[in-house]
Amino acid sequence: MTRDGYVARWRGREYQASPDGGDVRLYQTEPAEGFVEVRPGRYLRVVPVAEVEELAYVRTTCTWKGQPFIVLGEHEGWLRVEYTGGRWPVAQALRLEAFDFGVYQGWAPVGEVTDLREQRV
């Protein structure tokens, strides 16, 4: 599983999260006391940020063809990756799409990716 987003530790458990001013929105996939179903399979609880033990941004990174990337998602044996090396000639040689100015993305076969790991920011 690749993750790219906020997580919060609340009452000893880690949740997908979203900061919202003085509150943090916690998400989980099962019903639980205090959580409201916002759509099928998605439950929400809003807690004050002061009650949160830890709030961090988790990002999955990897190396593909010797270059550094962030993993944005995955689908059927492929990873959606974003190049973080900042060099246009390298992005061009890897046939990455120019997603925005200085932002290059593409699809990498899972079997070609190395050093897959999570980083907390």
Backbone as CSV, one residue per row, in Angstrom:
resi,resn,N_x,N_y,N_z,CA_x,CA_y,CA_z,C_x,C_y,C_z
1,MET,0.843,-1.191,0.000,0.000,0.000,0.000,0.884,1.249,0.000
2,THR,0.615,2.149,-0.891,1.347,3.407,-0.922,0.495,4.496,-0.310
3,ARG,1.130,5.349,0.471,0.394,6.427,1.106,1.024,7.763,0.738
4,ASP,0.163,8.745,0.555,0.595,10.111,0.288,-0.484,11.023,0.867
5,GLY,-0.307,11.410,2.115,-1.299,12.264,2.770,-1.074,12.325,4.266
6,TYR,-1.943,13.054,4.935,-1.836,13.216,6.381,-2.296,11.971,7.119
7,VAL,-1.650,11.720,8.244,-2.064,10.701,9.201,-2.034,11.338,10.581
8,ALA,-2.894,10.835,11.453,-2.932,11.335,12.827,-3.005,10.158,13.780
9,ARG,-2.305,10.264,14.901,-2.411,9.268,15.950,-3.323,9.863,17.023
10,TRP,-4.411,9.148,17.275,-5.402,9.589,18.255,-5.802,8.383,19.091
11,ARG,-5.681,8.520,20.404,-5.987,7.429,21.331,-5.228,6.161,20.971
12,GLY,-3.961,6.342,20.577,-3.073,5.217,20.316,-3.230,4.537,18.970
13,ARG,-4.106,5.057,18.124,-4.330,4.444,16.813,-4.088,5.461,15.713
14,GLU,-3.559,4.986,14.580,-3.286,5.878,13.455,-4.452,5.863,12.468
15,TYR,-4.814,7.060,11.993,-5.914,7.238,11.053,-5.452,8.066,9.866
16,GLN,-6.100,7.892,8.713,-5.974,8.880,7.652,-6.561,10.152,8.234
17,ALA,-5.990,11.292,7.870,-6.429,12.525,8.520,-6.384,13.704,7.567
18,SER,-7.050,14.766,8.013,-7.043,16.024,7.285,-7.141,17.154,8.300
19,PRO,-6.088,17.991,8.403,-6.171,19.129,9.320,-7.255,20.091,8.856
20,ASP,-7.960,20.679,9.809,-9.055,21.596,9.498,-9.099,22.674,10.570
21,GLY,-8.189,23.658,10.453,-8.113,24.716,11.456,-7.690,24.150,12.801
22,GLY,-8.523,24.337,13.814,-8.225,23.827,15.150,-8.669,22.393,15.359
23,ASP,-9.166,21.765,14.312,-9.628,20.376,14.384,-8.833,19.502,13.417
24,VAL,-8.984,18.207,13.608,-8.420,17.230,12.678,-9.540,16.263,12.326
25,ARG,-9.716,16.034,11.044,-10.708,15.076,10.564,-10.037,13.714,10.466
26,LEU,-10.596,12.726,11.157,-10.062,11.369,11.163,-10.955,10.490,10.296
27,TYR,-10.356,9.601,9.521,-11.104,8.728,8.619,-10.732,7.268,8.865
28,GLN,-11.727,6.411,8.718,-11.483,4.979,8.762,-12.514,4.278,7.893
29,THR,-12.287,2.978,7.650,-13.139,2.238,6.711,-14.253,1.444,7.389
30,GLU,-14.257,1.392,8.723,-15.292,0.640,9.437,-16.061,1.560,10.373
31,PRO,-17.325,1.215,10.671,-18.077,2.019,11.621,-17.486,1.881,13.021
32,ALA,-17.580,2.951,13.800,-17.118,2.938,15.183,-17.831,4.061,15.930
33,GLU,-17.840,3.956,17.231,-18.506,4.973,18.058,-17.908,6.350,17.786
34,GLY,-18.775,7.318,17.523,-18.339,8.688,17.274,-17.981,8.981,15.829
35,PHE,-17.940,7.962,14.982,-17.639,8.145,13.565,-18.954,8.140,12.776
36,VAL,-19.037,9.035,11.811,-20.237,9.174,10.986,-19.913,8.703,9.571
37,GLU,-20.809,7.925,8.977,-20.591,7.463,7.615,-20.807,8.629,6.649
38,VAL,-19.770,8.949,5.879,-19.860,10.049,4.913,-20.090,9.530,3.497
39,ARG,-19.782,8.271,3.293,-20.104,7.543,2.063,-19.839,6.075,2.380
40,PRO,-20.322,5.165,1.568,-20.115,3.751,1.884,-18.630,3.412,2.088
41,GLY,-18.324,2.825,3.228,-16.954,2.426,3.525,-16.036,3.547,3.973
42,ARG,-16.594,4.721,4.267,-15.774,5.876,4.696,-16.467,6.535,5.885
43,TYR,-15.768,6.541,7.032,-16.328,7.067,8.272,-15.435,8.194,8.795
44,LEU,-16.073,9.216,9.348,-15.392,10.440,9.753,-15.678,10.769,11.207
45,ARG,-14.650,11.245,11.883,-14.805,11.813,13.218,-13.920,13.047,13.276
46,VAL,-14.452,14.145,13.776,-13.692,15.382,13.918,-13.323,15.532,15.386
47,VAL,-12.012,15.736,15.643,-11.522,15.906,17.013,-10.683,17.177,17.087
48,PRO,-10.611,17.790,18.274,-9.741,18.966,18.423,-8.281,18.565,18.228
49,VAL,-7.518,19.424,17.593,-6.107,19.132,17.339,-5.354,18.877,18.649
50,ALA,-5.787,19.481,19.745,-5.123,19.287,21.044,-5.235,17.836,21.529
51,GLU,-6.225,17.095,21.045,-6.386,15.689,21.447,-5.546,14.729,20.606
52,VAL,-4.980,15.213,19.522,-4.208,14.367,18.607,-2.783,14.212,19.146
53,GLU,-2.329,12.969,19.234,-0.994,12.681,19.750,0.105,13.012,18.746
54,GLU,-0.199,12.827,17.464,0.768,13.111,16.407,0.018,13.401,15.117
55,LEU,0.511,14.384,14.369,-0.025,14.691,13.047,1.172,14.787,12.121
56,ALA,1.172,14.012,11.053,2.317,14.002,10.139,1.829,13.812,8.713
57,TYR,2.696,14.168,7.791,2.425,13.909,6.379,3.274,12.702,5.997
58,VAL,2.638,11.674,5.471,3.334,10.456,5.063,3.387,10.430,3.546
59,ARG,4.568,10.184,3.047,4.773,10.151,1.599,5.573,8.896,1.268
60,THR,5.182,8.212,0.204,5.914,7.035,-0.242,6.884,7.468,-1.339
61,THR,8.140,7.069,-1.196,9.157,7.418,-2.179,9.756,6.136,-2.758
62,CYS,10.450,6.303,-3.873,11.089,5.153,-4.506,12.186,5.642,-5.447
63,THR,12.885,4.680,-5.997,13.864,4.933,-7.042,13.420,4.145,-8.264
64,TRP,13.430,4.804,-9.405,13.089,4.141,-10.669,14.115,4.584,-11.702
65,LYS,14.723,3.612,-12.330,15.766,3.859,-13.333,16.853,4.786,-12.786
66,GLY,17.190,4.577,-11.506,18.255,5.331,-10.860,17.889,6.740,-10.427
67,GLN,16.625,7.120,-10.540,16.194,8.484,-10.228,15.182,8.482,-9.069
68,PRO,15.123,9.588,-8.313,14.208,9.665,-7.161,12.790,10.074,-7.569
69,PHE,11.810,9.422,-6.933,10.398,9.688,-7.222,9.564,9.649,-5.951
70,ILE,8.413,10.313,-6.015,7.336,10.180,-5.040,6.300,9.278,-5.690
71,VAL,5.731,8.369,-4.921,4.678,7.499,-5.437,3.333,8.130,-5.101
72,LEU,2.549,8.409,-6.122,1.250,9.062,-5.948,0.094,8.080,-5.878
73,GLY,0.265,6.904,-6.487,-0.799,5.913,-6.492,-0.336,4.650,-7.167
74,GLU,-1.231,3.662,-7.198,-0.894,2.406,-7.852,-2.129,1.832,-8.521
75,HIS,-1.894,1.102,-9.611,-2.999,0.493,-10.349,-2.478,-0.684,-11.169
76,GLU,-2.979,-1.866,-10.862,-2.716,-3.081,-11.641,-1.250,-3.279,-12.025
77,GLY,-0.375,-3.270,-11.030,1.038,-3.535,-11.276,1.851,-2.342,-11.721
78,TRP,1.256,-1.161,-11.719,1.947,0.067,-12.096,1.861,1.072,-10.955
79,LEU,2.887,1.908,-10.831,2.884,2.994,-9.852,2.851,4.328,-10.577
80,ARG,2.005,5.224,-10.123,2.006,6.600,-10.645,3.077,7.331,-9.853
81,VAL,4.091,7.832,-10.552,5.243,8.426,-9.884,5.465,9.867,-10.346
82,GLU,6.074,10.627,-9.448,6.433,12.012,-9.761,7.927,12.191,-9.499
83,TYR,8.615,12.632,-10.501,10.070,12.799,-10.455,10.437,13.957,-9.526
84,THR,11.401,13.725,-8.628,11.819,14.766,-7.683,13.252,15.236,-7.919
85,GLY,13.866,14.792,-8.995,15.251,15.169,-9.272,15.418,16.564,-9.849
86,GLY,14.345,17.129,-10.403,14.381,18.514,-10.871,15.158,18.774,-12.155
87,ARG,15.491,17.754,-12.912,16.277,17.963,-14.136,15.445,17.589,-15.358
88,TRP,15.110,18.587,-16.162,14.289,18.389,-17.353,14.883,17.357,-18.304
89,PRO,16.187,17.369,-18.594,16.716,16.364,-19.528,16.492,14.929,-19.039
90,VAL,16.575,14.721,-17.737,16.322,13.379,-17.183,14.852,13.031,-17.344
91,ALA,13.959,13.954,-16.991,12.519,13.727,-17.135,12.169,13.416,-18.588
92,GLN,12.783,14.139,-19.491,12.530,13.937,-20.921,13.026,12.555,-21.361
93,ALA,14.218,12.164,-20.912,14.779,10.858,-21.276,13.919,9.707,-20.734
94,LEU,13.266,9.932,-19.588,12.393,8.919,-18.999,10.983,8.950,-19.599
95,ARG,10.776,9.873,-20.543,9.479,10.036,-21.211,8.356,10.348,-20.229
96,LEU,8.658,11.189,-19.250,7.644,11.600,-18.282,6.791,12.714,-18.855
97,GLU,5.562,12.801,-18.384,4.653,13.856,-18.811,4.932,15.118,-18.001
98,ALA,4.905,16.271,-18.657,5.006,17.543,-17.942,3.621,17.826,-17.374
99,PHE,3.440,17.552,-16.088,2.146,17.707,-15.436,1.866,19.172,-15.135
100,ASP,2.906,19.898,-14.781,2.843,21.328,-14.478,4.269,21.837,-14.666
101,PHE,4.483,23.131,-14.530,5.832,23.669,-14.699,6.767,23.035,-13.674
102,GLY,7.781,22.303,-14.156,8.756,21.657,-13.280,8.267,20.398,-12.592
103,VAL,7.076,19.926,-12.935,6.509,18.721,-12.321,6.331,17.675,-13.415
104,TYR,7.005,16.532,-13.239,7.003,15.485,-14.256,6.507,14.173,-13.656
105,GLN,5.511,13.565,-14.293,4.913,12.336,-13.790,4.861,11.271,-14.872
106,GLY,4.725,10.034,-14.413,4.581,8.924,-15.338,4.152,7.672,-14.609
107,TRP,4.097,6.565,-15.353,3.740,5.255,-14.801,4.972,4.365,-14.847
108,ALA,5.296,3.740,-13.725,6.446,2.841,-13.629,5.964,1.439,-13.265
109,PRO,6.448,0.412,-13.956,6.089,-0.954,-13.564,6.626,-1.256,-12.162
110,VAL,5.802,-1.827,-11.309,6.198,-2.121,-9.930,7.508,-2.908,-9.885
111,GLY,7.692,-3.833,-10.797,8.896,-4.669,-10.804,10.182,-3.916,-11.100
112,GLU,10.092,-2.709,-11.626,11.287,-1.909,-11.935,11.632,-0.910,-10.834
113,VAL,10.780,-0.802,-9.829,10.963,0.186,-8.761,11.746,-0.428,-7.611
114,THR,12.674,0.348,-7.059,13.447,-0.097,-5.896,13.318,0.944,-4.788
115,ASP,13.830,0.601,-3.617,13.878,1.511,-2.459,12.509,2.085,-2.102
116,LEU,11.467,1.302,-2.259,10.116,1.748,-1.921,10.007,1.888,-0.407
117,ARG,9.686,3.098,0.081,9.606,3.313,1.535,8.736,4.526,1.851
118,GLU,8.265,4.541,3.085,7.479,5.681,3.557,8.378,6.652,4.296
119,GLN,8.067,7.927,4.108,8.766,8.977,4.851,7.739,9.851,5.538
120,ARG,8.009,10.184,6.784,7.145,11.112,7.524,7.765,12.485,7.463
121,VAL,6.939,13.436,7.099,7.416,14.819,6.966,6.785,15.648,8.056
